[in-house]
């Protein structure tokens, strides 16, 4: 190969193929995206304006078509006999409606029209609702799920994947219910009834999650609710905090020995209490105080300290504790 051929080869290999475009730069990609977004916004706006024009034209045509009909409609003739007939018919209709309403109120199958709690289960139709994992059923279990900031708790049937019932503490005058921890008592047939204890957090906990809100002084919170599911709905049986004066809002545990009592603990107030299931009487209430050897919070556990556990008692005059609210 002579010198001229070698120069030609070098020239050919140095030139990029004419059909391959250079890779786009970051700036060009951003510019293309902005331009496409502007085009989409423009076309969406034009389409919406065309829809509004068509809607106005259709409304105008409808009014023009109905106008002649309104002008040709004859005014009904009002006579004394017609007035008496209309009055009698109205009275008969009102009387019939009243009888039907009274009959519905006394009927056992239509308790929805009467005052008081619902007595009949709600019939729900579900389609392909069976819950399973890789073809295996989750079993006939009921999961109690607190809604936290939603302010309530609902029971989910893990076998059918349907919600059996729910309770919302807003309905009972709690203006800041943060449904937190819960624990259910054992039941031989939970589908037909069971009880559970549900604690709610302090009201100011609604301000620590960074959720946009106009609330600056929330309701106190810290309630302990005892709830029963009767096979059709949930009903609040008692606000244990109001009954005892102990507003605790964290961990709830049923006594594993006999399930006739339960424990509620609160890390913000550093109190643990033991309640009787039937009477809600406080069997014992303990307060925990930790004094670390280090003044630095990050070292308070590593450097050790002294934990003091003391028993607290209710007021002798009222029989209640003074630990409600935040």
C-alpha positions in Angstrom: 0.0 0.0 0.0 1.5 3.3 -1.0 1.4 6.6 1.0 -1.7 7.9 -0.9 -3.7 4.8 0.0 -2.7 5.0 3.6 -3.8 8.6 3.8 -7.1 7.7 2.2 -7.7 5.0 4.9 -6.9 7.3 7.7 -9.3 9.9 6.2 -12.1 7.3 5.9 -11.7 5.9 9.4 -11.6 9.4 11.0 -15.0 10.3 9.5 -18.1 9.2 11.5 -20.7 7.1 9.7 -23.2 9.5 8.1 -26.4 7.6 9.3 -25.5 7.7 13.1 -26.5 10.9 14.9 -24.5 12.1 17.9 -26.0 11.3 21.3 -28.3 14.0 22.7 -26.9 16.1 25.5 -28.6 16.6 28.9 -29.5 20.2 27.9 -31.2 19.1 24.7 -33.2 16.4 26.5 -34.5 18.9 29.0 -35.4 21.3 26.3 -37.2 18.6 24.4 -39.2 17.6 27.5 -40.2 21.2 28.2 -41.3 21.8 24.6 -43.3 18.6 24.6 -45.0 19.5 27.9 -45.9 22.9 26.6 -47.4 21.3 23.5 -49.4 18.9 25.5 -50.7 21.7 27.7 -51.6 23.8 24.7 -53.5 21.0 23.0 -55.3 20.0 26.2 -56.4 23.6 26.7 -57.7 23.8 23.1 -59.6 20.5 23.5 -61.2 21.7 26.8 -62.2 25.0 25.2 -63.8 23.2 22.3 -65.7 21.0 24.8 -67.0 24.1 26.6 -68.1 25.7 23.3 -70.0 22.6 22.3 -71.6 22.4 25.7 -72.8 26.0 25.5 -74.2 25.5 22.0 -76.0 22.4 23.1 -77.5 24.2 26.1 -78.6 27.1 23.8 -80.3 24.8 21.4 -82.1 23.0 24.2 -83.4 26.3 25.5 -84.6 27.4 22.1 -86.4 24.2 21.5 -88.2 24.3 24.9 -89.2 27.9 24.7 -92.1 27.4 22.2 -93.4 24.5 24.3 -93.5 26.7 27.4 -95.5 29.5 25.6 -98.1 27.0 24.2 -98.7 25.3 27.6 -102.2 26.0 28.8 -102.7 27.4 32.3 -104.8 24.9 34.4 -108.2 26.1 35.3 -108.7 26.4 39.1 -112.2 25.7 40.4 -113.7 25.2 43.8 -114.4 21.5 43.1 -110.9 21.1 41.9 -109.5 22.6 45.0 -111.5 20.3 47.3 -110.5 17.2 45.2 -106.8 18.1 45.4 -107.0 18.8 49.2 -108.6 15.4 49.8 -106.1 13.5 47.7 -103.2 15.2 49.4 -104.6 14.3 52.9 -105.1 10.7 51.8 -101.5 10.5 50.5 -100.1 12.0 53.7 -102.1 9.6 55.9 -100.9 6.6 53.8 -97.3 7.7 54.0 -97.6 8.1 57.8 -99.1 4.6 58.2 -96.3 3.1 56.1 -93.6 5.0 58.1 -95.1 3.8 61.4 -95.2 0.3 60.1 -91.6 0.4 59.1 -90.6 1.7 62.5 -92.3 -1.2 64.3 -91.0 -3.8 61.8 -88.1 -5.9 63.0 -86.7 -6.2 59.5 -86.5 -2.5 58.8 -84.7 -1.2 61.9 -82.7 1.2 59.7 -85.6 3.7 59.9 -85.8 3.6 63.7 -83.6 5.2 66.3 -81.1 3.1 68.1 -78.2 0.8 67.1 -78.4 -1.4 64.1 -79.7 -4.9 64.9 -79.5 -6.6 61.5 -76.3 -7.4 59.6 -75.7 -5.5 56.3 -75.9 -7.8 53.3 -72.9 -7.2 51.0 -72.3 -8.9 47.7 -68.7 -9.6 46.9 -67.2 -10.8 43.6 -64.0 -12.9 43.6 -63.1 -11.6 47.0 -61.4 -14.7 48.5 -57.9 -13.7 49.8 -55.0 -16.1 49.3 -51.2 -16.1 48.9 -49.9 -18.3 46.0 -53.2 -20.2 46.0 -53.2 -20.9 49.8 -55.9 -19.4 51.9 -55.0 -17.1 54.8 -57.6 -19.0 57.0 -60.6 -17.9 58.9 -58.9 -15.1 60.9 -60.0 -11.5 61.6 -57.4 -8.7 61.6 -58.0 -5.6 63.6 -56.4 -2.6 61.9 -56.2 0.9 63.5 -56.4 3.8 61.1 -54.0 6.1 63.1 -55.0 9.7 61.9 -58.2 8.3 60.4 -59.6 8.1 63.9 -61.0 4.6 64.0 -60.5 0.8 63.7 -61.9 -1.8 61.3 -62.1 -5.6 61.3 -60.9 -7.4 58.1 -61.8 -11.0 57.4 -58.6 -12.5 56.0 -60.5 -15.4 54.5 -63.0 -13.4 52.3 -61.0 -10.1 52.2 -64.1 -8.1 53.3 -64.4 -5.5 56.0 -66.8 -6.9 58.7 -67.3 -3.7 60.6 -65.6 -0.5 61.7 -65.8 2.1 64.5 -64.9 5.8 64.3 -64.3 7.7 67.6 -65.3 11.0 66.0 -68.9 9.8 66.4 -68.5 9.6 70.1 -67.2 13.2 70.6 -63.5 12.5 70.4 -62.3 15.5 68.2 -58.7 14.2 67.8 -58.7 10.4 67.9 -55.4 8.9 66.8 -56.2 5.2 66.9 -52.9 3.6 67.9 -52.4 0.2 69.6 -55.0 -2.5 70.2 -55.4 -6.0 71.4 -58.4 -8.4 71.3 -59.7 -10.8 73.9 -60.0 -14.4 72.9 -63.3 -15.5 71.3 -64.7 -18.9 70.5 -66.5 -17.5 67.5 -65.0 -14.1 66.6 -67.3 -13.8 63.5 -70.2 -13.5 65.9 -68.6 -11.4 68.6 -65.4 -10.3 70.3 -64.1 -7.5 72.4 -60.9 -5.4 72.1 -59.1 -2.5 73.8 -57.9 0.4 71.6 -55.6 3.2 72.8 -55.3 6.5 71.1 -52.3 8.8 71.1 -52.0 12.3 72.5 -53.6 15.1 70.5 -50.3 16.9 69.8 -49.0 13.8 68.1 -50.9 15.1 65.1 -48.4 17.9 64.7 -45.2 15.8 64.6 -45.7 14.1 61.2 -45.3 17.2 59.0 -48.9 16.9 57.8 -50.3 20.3 56.6 -52.9 21.5 59.1 -54.3 24.7 60.6 -54.7 23.1 64.0 -52.4 24.7 66.7 -54.1 23.5 69.9 -55.5 20.0 69.2 -57.8 18.1 71.6 -56.0 16.3 74.4 -56.4 12.7 73.1 -54.9 9.9 75.2 -58.0 7.7 75.5 -58.5 4.0 76.1 -61.6 2.6 74.4 -63.2 -0.8 75.1 -65.1 -1.9 72.0 -67.4 -4.9 71.2 -68.2 -6.4 67.8 -71.6 -8.2 68.0 -71.5 -9.9 64.6 -72.9 -6.9 62.7 -71.3 -3.8 63.9 -68.9 -2.3 66.5 -70.1 -0.4 69.5 -68.2 1.6 72.0 -68.7 0.1 75.5 -66.6 2.4 77.6 -63.9 5.1 77.6 -61.7 3.6 80.3 -59.6 6.8 80.5 -62.7 8.8 81.6 -63.7 6.1 84.1 -60.3 5.9 85.8 -58.5 9.2 85.1 -55.6 7.4 83.3 -55.1 8.7 79.8 -52.6 6.3 78.3 -52.1 6.0 74.6 -49.6 3.4 73.6 -49.1 -0.4 74.1 -52.1 -2.7 74.9 -51.7 -6.3 76.0 -54.3 -8.8 77.2 -53.3 -10.8 80.2 -52.1 -14.1 78.7 -52.9 -16.0 81.9 -56.7 -15.7 81.9 -57.6 -12.9 79.5 -59.7 -11.3 82.3 -57.5 -8.2 82.5 -55.3 -6.1 80.3 -52.3 -3.8 80.5 -51.8 -0.4 78.9 -48.4 1.4 78.9 -47.4 4.9 77.8 -43.8 5.9 77.0 -44.6 9.6 77.0 -46.0 9.6 80.6 -43.8 6.6 81.6 -46.8 4.9 83.2 -48.0 1.3 83.0 -51.4 0.3 84.3 -53.2 -3.0 84.9 -57.0 -3.0 84.3 -59.8 -5.5 85.2 -61.6 -6.5 82.0 -65.1 -6.5 83.5 -65.1 -3.5 85.8 -62.2 -1.5 84.4 -60.9 -1.2 87.9 -57.2 -0.3 88.1 -55.5 -3.2 89.7 -52.1 -1.4 89.8 -50.5 1.6 88.2 -46.7 2.1 88.1 -44.6 5.1 87.2 -41.1 4.7 85.8 -38.4 7.3 86.3 -34.9 7.0 84.7 -32.0 9.1 85.9 -29.0 8.7 83.6 -25.4 9.2 84.7 -24.7 11.3 81.6 -26.4 14.7 81.1 -26.3 14.0 77.3 -29.4 12.4 75.9 -27.4 10.4 73.4 -25.3 8.8 76.2 -28.0 8.3 78.8 -28.4 4.6 78.2 -24.8 3.7 77.3 -23.5 5.3 80.5 -26.1 3.7 82.7 -28.2 5.2 85.4 -30.9 4.4 88.0 -34.4 3.3 87.2 -37.0 4.0 89.9 -40.3 2.2 89.8 -43.0 3.5 92.1 -46.7 2.8 92.5 -49.1 5.6 92.1 -52.6 5.8 93.6 -55.9 7.5 92.7 -57.3 10.5 94.5 -59.1 9.3 97.7 -62.0 11.7 97.2 -62.8 10.9 93.5 -61.3 7.5 93.2 -59.6 8.6 89.9 -56.1 9.4 88.8 -55.1 12.7 87.4 -53.4 11.7 84.2 -55.9 12.6 81.5 -54.9 14.4 78.3 -51.5 15.3 77.0 
